[in-house]
């Protein structure tokens, strides 16, 4: 716990204002759920807000933290330490984002009750969270630039959300925009793809930090 | 502590970057060679940052590369300072070192403070706690690099080109610091500045094109050039031509003329003189010494 406090404090200090961006987006999502989305008109908008506004920013802190390795002359010094703390870093941010996500879901629950929750959406959200965290790191290791990494993530998300997944772009559509039906083959495809791509991102990042 | 490297080979894309290197590192060990000789690769392998293709590495006779392992096993004995050390440019020296101490597993604040103060005192940066990392000069940054290494209390310190790019004053200060560290640690210094190696090292290895050409004491290295170094008096106007045709290793201005030292594998009609380290290095690199 003491270590987590120290590591979060250092991240806040080194990221400066950027540290607060995911929290601001969490607040925006919270306000959206409170004042924009309507249970009567389209209850699924609540979940689209979580997927499209809050979750993409779950890549943010780790991308900034691991970008320190890209600093000229830093990798050789920091890599052994970052490697040692990698699982710890992932765990503390997974816990932080999960708590923030659960607070949004709790708000949705208070507004609409348990009836608007389906198990596909409930299973999809944590995988999407992991996807964004690891996609951010994987892109960072490939692109070697914080700006390019975050730009790719946000351009993708904005286009997906604005077109509700009908952009026609030749990339995977991993956000759910309609209440899912278990027998829908598109849903199975989407789910399988998200699961596989998240696993491959995890494997790629783990290999890059020499976890195996 | 003794670091022993046996038959170490590193291959990248079918090219041997290091070829069957065997070294016995103790005291202050200087690794010299031209650019591209494989010095940095060797350092990075020892620091666990790069893979090795074959060979073994032992610390005090205990093997640290296990069978089929591609990296040296993680250990707390070896600390490595890269040539261009820089971490957390926007943070202060204290913040950077404090964070490194946390990453090293020192969770008690008082212990971290003590370690940082001790390390900064050793590298003569006690008053610089609050300076930002990106405001430090190259030499000061490297001293912060040494401070973060010392907090880990390693027994073997690896320095890659430690004095490259430093101004004269910083270079002297840094050399003296390395000399001090050499009293309590096994130190490996890679450099192509022969003067630094001469000043610091008790043992020298010469690498060229990934191969070890020589290993021995500075005296043994000097002896490699025995019989190939000449002294000659020349007039100033003759110097340009001589520079074009001979390897001049030193020029001294005297009252009536210039006194030059020449390294030559061809016999010259001039008096032979006792070789210096640089000439020994030239003899090894040119392949005229008898090597190990």
Interface residues (C-beta under 8 A of the other chain):
Chain A: X2 X3 X6 X7 X10 X13 X14 X16 X68 X71 X72 X73 X74 X76 X77 X78 X79 X80 X81 X82 X84 X85 X210
Chain B: X44 X47 X48 X49 X71 X74 X80 X81 X82 X83 X84 X85 X86 X87 X88 X89 X90 X91 X95 X98 X99 X100 X102 X103 X104 X107 X145 X148
